[in-house]
Amino acid sequence: MIAARRRTVMGTLLHIFVGVMTIVSVTLLVSIVAMMVAKGATALTWEFVSQPSKSFGAEGGIRSQILGTLLLTLGAGFVSLPLALGTALYQTEYLAQRLKAVSMRFIYALNGVPTILFGLFGYMVFGIYLGLGVSWLSGVLILAMMILPTMIVSIREAIEAIPARYREAGLALGMTQAQLIRAVIVPQSLAGIITGMLLGLARATGETAAIMFTATTFSGVDLPQAINEPVTTLQTHILLLSQEAIHSSATDAVWGAALMLMVLVFCFSLGAFVVRSRLRFAA
């Protein structure tokens, strides 16, 4: 009787604890979004989005910063996707079982490297050793390295979730391993591939430290005309204005740029969710 009562009390306490933690987490997220919208909605006009910045961002718009952010983010995604897909396929389809855990430890370790170290590595290797300098290509390459573990884990989980009967049916039809990957594994894991791309783009969009060393400038330059030219991004734009802005117009520009950055992340998430839902419905 006492043991049953104790289990009931412990279950109730656990239920309350989990509920409180959930409420706190949701409240924090809603508070951040509400603050961004409340502070930045007035500044986020068409003129603000479509015009170039002036006076180091205190005046004008954020057109160049949006274009630079999209260039780095999408470029990193396109570079990292084939590498992540190939790595995930090799781990799940070719690598021996005892070596899978070892390889995943290295991937998790790469995911835990501080972003400032990625920036220093990118500056030394891509910027100095390869001679790319502070450029958008250096930024794309270092961001691709950063988001690679996230994409690999997501794609691998999607591949491992494919029911065994699909592989068995393909092998029963006489497919080789390469044919099985092309005709069965990749199409059936397409939703997970898109999810991995989404998570990678979300991380790349919010990254600041690494691209400060490798890719960005604080001036309001437009899109680069060569691979060795830098870009200006929303991340560094927000950082500059938040540290040095003293005028109310500059303060509005900070919140407007922050809201725009959040909108970009939301657009990536919404687009991936819609595509993933349609693929699952079609399947």
C-alpha positions in Angstrom: 0.0 0.0 0.0 2.8 2.4 1.0 4.8 1.4 -2.1 1.8 2.0 -4.4 1.2 5.4 -2.8 4.8 6.3 -3.2 4.7 5.4 -6.9 1.6 7.5 -7.3 3.2 10.5 -5.6 6.4 10.1 -7.7 4.4 9.9 -10.9 2.5 13.0 -10.0 5.6 14.9 -9.2 7.3 13.8 -12.4 4.2 14.9 -14.4 4.2 18.3 -12.8 8.0 18.7 -13.3 7.8 17.8 -17.0 4.8 20.1 -17.5 6.5 23.0 -15.8 9.7 22.5 -18.0 7.5 22.4 -21.1 5.7 25.6 -20.2 9.1 27.3 -19.4 10.5 26.2 -22.8 7.5 27.3 -24.8 7.3 30.6 -22.9 11.0 31.4 -23.7 10.5 30.7 -27.4 7.2 32.7 -27.6 8.9 35.6 -25.7 11.8 35.7 -28.1 9.5 35.6 -31.2 7.1 38.2 -29.7 10.0 40.6 -28.8 11.4 40.3 -32.4 8.0 41.0 -33.9 7.2 43.8 -31.6 10.5 45.6 -32.0 11.2 44.9 -35.6 7.8 44.9 -37.3 7.8 48.7 -37.7 11.3 48.7 -39.3 10.7 45.8 -41.7 9.2 47.7 -44.6 9.7 47.1 -48.3 12.1 50.1 -48.5 14.1 48.6 -45.7 14.4 45.2 -47.3 15.0 46.4 -50.9 17.5 49.3 -50.4 21.2 49.1 -49.7 22.6 50.2 -46.3 24.2 53.5 -45.7 26.4 55.0 -43.0 27.6 51.5 -41.9 24.0 50.3 -41.5 22.7 53.2 -39.4 20.7 54.3 -42.5 19.2 52.7 -45.6 18.1 49.1 -45.8 19.5 45.5 -45.7 19.3 44.3 -49.3 23.0 43.5 -49.5 22.9 41.7 -46.1 20.0 39.5 -47.1 21.7 38.6 -50.4 25.0 37.8 -48.7 23.3 35.6 -46.1 21.4 33.7 -48.7 24.6 33.3 -50.8 26.5 31.8 -47.9 23.7 29.7 -46.6 22.5 28.1 -49.8 26.1 27.7 -51.1 27.0 25.8 -47.9 23.9 23.6 -48.2 24.7 22.7 -51.8 28.3 21.9 -51.0 27.5 19.9 -47.9 24.5 17.9 -49.2 26.4 15.5 -51.5 29.1 15.0 -48.9 26.5 14.2 -46.2 24.5 11.9 -48.4 27.6 10.0 -49.5 28.8 9.6 -45.9 25.5 8.5 -44.6 25.1 6.0 -47.4 28.6 4.6 -46.9 28.0 4.2 -43.2 24.7 2.4 -43.5 25.3 0.3 -46.6 29.0 -0.5 -46.8 30.7 0.1 -43.5 31.2 -2.8 -41.1 28.9 -2.7 -38.1 31.7 -2.3 -35.5 33.2 0.6 -37.4 29.9 2.5 -37.6 30.0 3.5 -33.9 33.6 4.7 -34.3 32.8 6.9 -37.4 29.8 8.4 -35.6 32.0 9.4 -32.6 34.1 11.4 -35.0 31.1 13.0 -36.5 29.7 13.9 -33.1 33.1 15.3 -32.1 33.1 17.5 -35.2 29.7 18.7 -34.3 31.0 19.7 -30.8 33.9 21.8 -32.1 33.4 25.5 -31.0 32.4 27.7 -34.0 35.3 30.1 -33.3 37.7 27.3 -34.0 36.0 26.6 -37.3 36.5 30.3 -38.1 40.2 30.1 -37.3 40.7 26.9 -39.2 38.9 28.4 -42.2 40.9 31.5 -42.1 44.2 29.6 -41.9 43.4 26.9 -44.4 41.0 28.5 -46.9 42.0 32.1 -46.5 45.8 31.9 -46.2 47.0 28.5 -47.3 44.7 28.1 -50.3 44.8 31.9 -51.0 41.1 32.5 -51.0 41.4 35.3 -48.4 38.3 36.7 -46.7 35.8 35.7 -49.3 32.3 34.3 -49.8 33.8 31.0 -51.1 35.9 30.6 -47.8 32.7 31.2 -45.9 30.7 28.7 -47.9 33.4 26.0 -47.4 33.7 26.5 -43.7 29.9 26.6 -43.2 29.6 23.4 -45.2 32.0 21.8 -42.8 30.1 23.0 -39.8 26.7 21.8 -40.9 28.0 18.4 -42.2 27.5 16.5 -39.0 23.9 17.7 -38.6 23.0 16.6 -42.1 24.8 13.3 -41.8 23.0 12.3 -38.6 19.6 13.3 -40.0 20.1 11.5 -43.3 21.5 8.4 -41.6 18.5 8.2 -39.3 16.2 8.4 -42.3 18.0 5.6 -44.1 18.0 3.4 -41.1 14.2 3.9 -40.7 13.5 2.4 -44.1 11.7 -0.9 -43.5 13.8 -4.0 -44.2 11.2 -5.3 -46.7 12.2 -2.6 -49.2 15.8 -3.8 -49.3 14.7 -7.4 -49.4 12.4 -6.7 -52.3 15.2 -5.0 -54.2 17.7 -7.7 -53.6 15.1 -10.3 -54.6 14.7 -8.6 -58.0 18.5 -9.0 -58.5 19.5 -5.4 -57.9 23.1 -4.6 -57.1 24.0 -2.5 -54.1 24.4 0.6 -56.3 21.0 0.0 -58.0 19.4 -0.6 -54.6 20.7 2.8 -53.4 19.6 4.6 -56.5 16.2 3.1 -56.9 15.2 2.3 -53.3 17.3 3.9 -50.5 17.6 7.5 -51.8 13.9 7.8 -52.9 12.6 6.3 -49.7 14.8 8.6 -47.5 14.1 11.8 -49.4 12.1 13.3 -46.6 15.0 12.7 -44.2 17.4 14.3 -46.7 15.2 17.4 -46.9 15.0 17.5 -43.1 18.8 17.3 -42.8 19.1 20.1 -45.4 16.7 22.1 -43.3 18.6 21.7 -40.1 21.9 22.5 -41.8 20.5 25.6 -43.4 19.0 26.7 -40.1 22.4 26.4 -38.4 24.3 28.1 -41.2 21.8 31.0 -41.3 22.4 31.8 -37.6 26.2 31.4 -37.6 28.3 34.4 -36.9 31.7 33.6 -35.4 33.0 31.4 -38.2 32.1 33.7 -41.1 33.5 36.8 -39.4 37.0 35.3 -39.9 36.4 33.9 -43.3 33.7 35.6 -45.4 32.2 38.9 -44.2 32.9 42.6 -44.2 31.1 45.3 -42.3 30.7 47.6 -45.2 27.5 47.6 -47.3 28.9 45.8 -50.4 26.5 44.1 -52.7 27.0 40.7 -54.1 30.6 39.7 -54.8 31.8 39.8 -58.4 34.6 37.2 -57.8 35.2 34.2 -55.6 37.8 36.0 -53.6 35.5 38.9 -52.6 33.8 39.2 -49.2 30.1 39.6 -48.5 28.1 41.4 -45.9 25.5 39.4 -43.9 22.6 39.9 -41.6 24.6 38.3 -38.7 27.6 40.6 -38.9 25.3 43.6 -39.6 23.3 42.9 -36.4 26.5 42.5 -34.5 28.0 45.8 -35.7 24.9 47.8 -35.1 24.1 46.3 -31.7 27.6 47.3 -30.5 27.9 50.7 -32.0 24.5 52.1 -32.7 23.6 55.1 -30.7 20.8 56.6 -32.8 17.2 55.5 -32.6 17.2 54.8 -36.4 20.1 52.5 -36.0 18.4 50.7 -33.1 15.3 50.2 -35.3 17.6 48.8 -38.0 19.0 46.2 -35.5 15.6 44.9 -34.7 14.5 45.0 -38.3 17.5 43.0 -39.4 17.0 40.5 -36.5 13.4 40.0 -37.5 14.4 39.4 -41.1 17.0 36.8 -40.1 14.2 35.0 -38.1 11.9 35.2 -41.2 14.6 33.5 -43.3 14.9 30.7 -40.9 11.1 30.3 -40.7 10.9 30.2 -44.5 13.5 27.5 -44.7 11.6 25.5 -42.1 8.2 26.0 -43.6 9.3 25.1 -47.1 11.0 21.9 -46.0 7.9 20.9 -43.9 5.6 21.4 -46.9 7.8 19.4 -49.3 8.4 16.6 -46.7 4.7 16.4 -46.0 3.9 16.1 -49.7 6.5 13.4 -50.2 5.1 11.4 -47.3 1.6 11.8 -48.6 2.7 10.6 -52.1 4.4 7.6 -50.6 
